[in-house]
Amino acid sequence: MKFKNVLIIGANSDIAREFIYLIIDKTDSMLLLSRSNEKLIQFKDSLTENHQGKISIFSYDGSLESIDDSFNFTQEFDLIFNAAGSNNETNVDIESFKSSINSNFSAPFYLTYRLSKTMTSGTVVSISSIAGDRGRMKNILYGATKSAMTSAMSGLRQKLANSNVSVITVIPGYVRTKMTEGHKMPKILTSSPSRIAKLCLNGIKSRKNIIYPIEWLLISVILRLIPEFIFKRLRF
């Protein structure tokens, strides 16, 4: 499977990096987007000279305005892969709210939605979260933003259903990444970034709609079936 022009949103994430390694030899051109320009440069420099020639980078300050002011929306992509996200529930203040909403939903979906309008074929992939399936007290804001992403991708999938563009939502469950470092997660339910990246690539090939690791598909079904009067008393 070959890709002509690929956009990776949240390119400094562990899942995005593993996905890049999987497809870079199958890609003609790749644009990496993230809030940290320094990390993007370091990553590009770590690649072989041949791979470096395929890659360009774009950094922004996290706001929609910075994207709107400087991103070239005339570019056409046949694969948009979004792995952007952050989980900071420590501070409940306006800047933390804005940062979380922009990072997890507004910025990546704004890019995705606008660019999808000019796509004639290809695939849009977005990493969401099991946290978006149902709100929980431990990650209220993160869960809300991921719920928004899951819902938005569902709407986009319906909008593009009669086109040659596939829209895929990925619900990976627990993943060993920088974002989850220090969190206690059961090994049997925890994936590596490379496993999720491979699931994404296989899903693109088979034109999936929603991707779960099999163990998390069952958990998601159970979570949705718990009555609210019981769910609100649970402490997890």
Beta strands, then each sheet from edge to edge (+ up, - down):
strand 1: 3-9
strand 2: 27-34
strand 3: 55-59
strand 4: 79-82
strand 5: 121-127
strand 6: 164-170
strand 7: 174-175
strand 8: 190-191
strand 9: 210-211
sheet 1: 3+ 2+ 1+ 4+ 5+ 6+ 9+
sheet 2: 7+ 8+
end
